[in-house]
Amino acid sequence: MFKSKKRLIILLLLLFIPLFIMSYQKKSHPSLNEIFVYPFDLINGVTSYIYNSFSNVSSAIEENDRLNKRMAELLIERQSYSEIMLENKRLRAILALKENNPAFYMTARAVARGYDRLLNILIVDKGKEHGIIKNMAVITTNGLVGKIYTVREKYSEVLLLNDPNFSVAVRLQNSRHEGIVAGTGRRHCLLKYIPPEESVEKDDLVITSGLDGIFPQGIPVGIVNHIAKEGTDFFQYLEVIPFQSDSKVEEVIILKPFTDKALRRDSK
């Protein structure tokens, strides 16, 4: 009798538990299936979030690389544009000088520095086949550069203003005092043979006098930068800074020989 009641109770429980679960589900509470599936959904969500995060980071890195590459291209284009503009500016200045200077012969491009360590030489891309001869004056729109020193078939060597072997007859533009500018192998040149009693001021303009028969008169050479009279016996010590730095020469202007003296020197 007792056993029969026990079995009946178990049977009722087996019937009641499903009904209870179904009614619990109807009240919008999570089912057992949802309870078991939730951890997997959570793991899947975290995995998707991590994957999407890495994908976004990877896309951001790729986009950053693309933008950096484009920025580098734009910088190169801008630099090229700037170089073209600067070259055009120099060429316009050369053209203006050509129109106003009857001694203008031709332009040349600096292509290399000299290989002789004893001489400060610039190599230009014009030579005998272009009609270049020794001792032709070489200038830029800024001022005197030097003179043709050696002529080859397709190129020439220019002896630069600051070379110790270089000299040019000059005068001070304001006072008209005459002297010789000689190279020192350094940034400055020396203005020689100006007596102590002559008045020379700092920043006085030095130009060619034309008295050496090589350089036409009036070419800007430089400005007086340093003056010393004490400790000198016969002449002032005068330093001149050239207008044209030899390290910044790109295009040059070669002038015609303006006297027969230059041609005679060339024939020696």
PLY file of the C-alpha trace (Angstrom):
ply
format ascii 1.0
element vertex 268
property float x
property float y
property float z
element edge 267
property int vertex1
property int vertex2
end_header
0.00 0.00 0.00
2.80 2.36 0.96
4.75 1.48 -2.13
1.76 2.26 -4.36
1.41 5.72 -2.83
5.13 6.39 -3.30
4.93 5.49 -6.96
1.91 7.73 -7.40
3.74 10.68 -5.86
6.74 10.15 -8.15
4.46 9.98 -11.18
2.72 13.21 -10.19
6.08 14.93 -9.74
7.20 13.80 -13.17
4.06 15.28 -14.64
4.20 18.50 -12.60
7.82 19.46 -13.26
7.37 19.81 -17.06
4.17 21.76 -16.54
5.99 24.05 -14.11
8.83 24.63 -16.56
6.41 25.39 -19.39
4.46 27.86 -17.27
7.72 29.51 -16.15
8.76 29.89 -19.74
5.48 31.56 -20.62
6.20 34.24 -18.03
9.23 35.33 -20.13
11.82 33.69 -17.90
14.79 32.00 -19.58
14.37 28.39 -20.52
16.84 25.69 -19.62
18.00 25.71 -23.24
18.76 29.39 -23.00
20.59 28.85 -19.71
22.82 26.24 -21.29
23.35 28.22 -24.52
24.14 31.57 -22.80
27.84 30.84 -22.02
28.44 29.86 -25.63
26.69 33.02 -26.85
28.85 35.04 -24.48
32.04 33.41 -25.75
30.91 33.93 -29.35
30.16 37.60 -28.64
33.54 38.19 -27.01
35.29 36.40 -29.90
33.40 38.48 -32.47
34.25 41.69 -30.59
37.95 40.80 -30.45
37.95 39.82 -34.14
36.19 43.02 -35.15
38.56 45.06 -33.00
41.62 43.48 -34.64
40.03 44.00 -38.06
39.43 47.67 -37.28
43.00 48.10 -36.02
44.36 46.35 -39.11
42.24 48.56 -41.36
43.39 51.66 -39.46
47.06 50.61 -39.87
46.57 50.03 -43.60
44.82 53.39 -43.96
47.60 55.10 -42.00
50.23 53.51 -44.24
48.30 54.62 -47.32
48.01 58.17 -46.02
51.72 58.29 -45.10
52.65 57.07 -48.56
50.40 59.68 -50.17
51.84 62.38 -47.93
55.37 61.39 -48.98
54.33 61.56 -52.64
52.80 65.00 -52.12
55.97 66.22 -50.38
58.07 64.98 -53.30
55.72 66.67 -55.77
55.86 69.88 -53.75
59.66 69.76 -53.61
59.84 69.15 -57.36
57.46 72.03 -57.95
59.57 74.28 -55.71
62.74 73.29 -57.60
61.06 74.07 -60.91
59.88 77.44 -59.64
63.35 78.32 -58.34
64.96 77.26 -61.61
62.45 79.31 -63.59
63.22 82.30 -61.39
66.96 81.92 -62.02
66.44 81.48 -65.77
64.23 84.56 -65.95
66.93 86.56 -64.18
69.53 85.21 -66.64
67.30 86.11 -69.58
66.89 89.65 -68.24
70.67 89.92 -67.85
71.18 88.65 -71.39
68.91 91.34 -72.78
70.81 94.09 -70.94
74.40 92.85 -71.18
76.10 92.96 -74.58
78.95 90.83 -73.25
76.60 87.87 -72.70
77.90 84.84 -74.61
76.07 81.74 -73.35
74.83 79.96 -70.27
76.27 76.74 -68.85
75.31 74.36 -66.09
77.60 73.38 -63.24
78.02 69.61 -63.42
80.82 68.80 -60.96
83.49 70.03 -58.60
87.12 69.97 -59.64
89.23 66.91 -58.95
92.44 68.92 -58.37
92.83 69.49 -54.61
95.26 72.37 -55.22
92.69 74.37 -57.18
89.15 75.43 -56.37
87.55 74.43 -59.66
83.99 74.18 -60.96
83.24 72.11 -64.06
80.61 73.39 -66.51
79.01 71.62 -69.47
80.33 73.87 -72.25
83.69 73.49 -74.03
85.60 74.07 -77.25
82.79 72.82 -79.45
80.61 75.58 -78.00
83.20 78.29 -78.68
84.51 78.58 -75.11
88.08 79.88 -74.73
90.38 80.35 -71.77
90.01 83.43 -69.52
86.38 84.10 -70.38
84.64 85.70 -67.40
82.07 83.57 -65.58
79.28 85.18 -63.58
75.80 84.56 -62.18
72.98 87.02 -61.69
74.42 87.59 -58.19
77.93 88.50 -59.28
81.36 87.27 -60.27
82.09 83.52 -60.09
85.51 83.20 -61.70
87.05 82.66 -65.12
87.53 79.85 -67.60
90.75 78.11 -66.61
90.94 74.98 -68.77
88.92 74.19 -71.88
88.11 70.65 -73.04
86.10 69.56 -76.04
82.75 69.24 -74.25
83.35 70.88 -70.88
85.45 73.55 -69.18
86.96 74.18 -65.76
86.23 77.44 -63.99
88.77 78.85 -61.55
86.65 80.21 -58.73
86.91 83.64 -57.14
88.09 82.40 -53.74
90.93 80.28 -55.13
94.40 81.56 -54.04
95.47 81.62 -57.71
92.62 83.94 -58.70
92.80 87.73 -58.93
90.68 90.43 -60.52
91.06 94.21 -60.92
88.35 96.02 -58.95
87.25 99.35 -57.58
85.11 100.48 -54.70
81.85 101.65 -56.21
81.38 104.73 -54.03
84.92 106.04 -53.55
86.24 104.69 -56.91
89.46 103.52 -55.22
91.11 100.79 -57.28
92.72 97.60 -56.12
92.99 93.85 -56.67
90.72 91.18 -55.16
92.57 87.92 -54.58
91.26 84.56 -53.38
92.35 83.09 -50.06
91.02 79.53 -50.28
88.42 80.46 -47.66
85.02 82.12 -47.69
86.43 85.65 -47.87
88.78 87.28 -50.39
91.33 90.05 -49.85
91.13 93.52 -51.35
94.75 94.53 -51.89
96.69 97.74 -52.58
94.37 100.26 -50.90
96.60 102.79 -49.02
95.85 103.52 -45.32
94.89 107.12 -46.04
92.06 106.05 -48.36
88.62 105.97 -46.74
87.00 102.54 -46.85
83.76 101.71 -45.05
82.33 98.37 -44.04
79.73 97.10 -46.57
81.30 99.16 -49.37
80.43 97.57 -52.70
83.32 96.09 -54.74
82.94 95.83 -58.53
85.24 94.93 -61.40
87.15 97.83 -62.92
87.86 96.26 -66.33
91.53 97.27 -66.11
92.83 93.68 -66.23
91.52 93.17 -69.77
89.64 90.01 -68.78
86.59 91.05 -66.82
84.22 93.74 -68.08
83.80 96.64 -65.70
80.86 96.89 -63.33
80.43 93.22 -62.40
79.49 92.94 -58.69
82.21 91.11 -56.76
81.32 91.46 -53.08
81.19 93.76 -50.06
83.88 94.86 -47.63
83.36 92.86 -44.45
86.44 93.58 -42.32
88.87 96.54 -42.19
92.21 96.74 -40.36
94.70 99.61 -40.59
96.77 99.05 -37.45
99.86 96.93 -37.96
99.92 97.48 -41.73
102.83 99.25 -43.39
101.71 100.25 -46.85
98.17 99.02 -47.44
95.00 98.36 -45.51
93.93 94.83 -44.67
90.48 94.45 -46.23
88.35 91.34 -46.34
85.64 91.01 -49.00
82.71 88.56 -48.90
81.75 87.56 -52.47
78.14 88.02 -53.53
78.09 84.59 -55.13
78.91 81.66 -52.87
80.86 79.04 -54.82
78.91 76.27 -53.06
75.59 77.52 -54.47
76.41 77.82 -58.16
74.03 75.95 -60.48
73.80 77.89 -63.75
76.48 80.31 -64.88
76.79 82.97 -67.57
79.91 83.03 -69.71
80.86 86.44 -71.09
82.58 87.31 -74.35
86.21 88.46 -74.20
85.86 92.23 -74.34
89.46 93.02 -75.36
92.18 91.40 -77.39
94.21 91.04 -74.20
92.20 88.02 -73.12
92.65 86.41 -76.49
96.41 87.02 -76.38
96.56 85.40 -72.94
94.68 82.42 -74.29
97.15 81.95 -77.11
100.10 81.74 -74.73
0 1
1 2
2 3
3 4
4 5
5 6
6 7
7 8
8 9
9 10
10 11
11 12
12 13
13 14
14 15
15 16
16 17
17 18
18 19
19 20
20 21
21 22
22 23
23 24
24 25
25 26
26 27
27 28
28 29
29 30
30 31
31 32
32 33
33 34
34 35
35 36
36 37
37 38
38 39
39 40
40 41
41 42
42 43
43 44
44 45
45 46
46 47
47 48
48 49
49 50
50 51
51 52
52 53
53 54
54 55
55 56
56 57
57 58
58 59
59 60
60 61
61 62
62 63
63 64
64 65
65 66
66 67
67 68
68 69
69 70
70 71
71 72
72 73
73 74
74 75
75 76
76 77
77 78
78 79
79 80
80 81
81 82
82 83
83 84
84 85
85 86
86 87
87 88
88 89
89 90
90 91
91 92
92 93
93 94
94 95
95 96
96 97
97 98
98 99
99 100
100 101
101 102
102 103
103 104
104 105
105 106
106 107
107 108
108 109
109 110
110 111
111 112
112 113
113 114
114 115
115 116
116 117
117 118
118 119
119 120
120 121
121 122
122 123
123 124
124 125
125 126
126 127
127 128
128 129
129 130
130 131
131 132
132 133
133 134
134 135
135 136
136 137
137 138
138 139
139 140
140 141
141 142
142 143
143 144
144 145
145 146
146 147
147 148
148 149
149 150
150 151
151 152
152 153
153 154
154 155
155 156
156 157
157 158
158 159
159 160
160 161
161 162
162 163
163 164
164 165
165 166
166 167
167 168
168 169
169 170
170 171
171 172
172 173
173 174
174 175
175 176
176 177
177 178
178 179
179 180
180 181
181 182
182 183
183 184
184 185
185 186
186 187
187 188
188 189
189 190
190 191
191 192
192 193
193 194
194 195
195 196
196 197
197 198
198 199
199 200
200 201
201 202
202 203
203 204
204 205
205 206
206 207
207 208
208 209
209 210
210 211
211 212
212 213
213 214
214 215
215 216
216 217
217 218
218 219
219 220
220 221
221 222
222 223
223 224
224 225
225 226
226 227
227 228
228 229
229 230
230 231
231 232
232 233
233 234
234 235
235 236
236 237
237 238
238 239
239 240
240 241
241 242
242 243
243 244
244 245
245 246
246 247
247 248
248 249
249 250
250 251
251 252
252 253
253 254
254 255
255 256
256 257
257 258
258 259
259 260
260 261
261 262
262 263
263 264
264 265
265 266
266 267
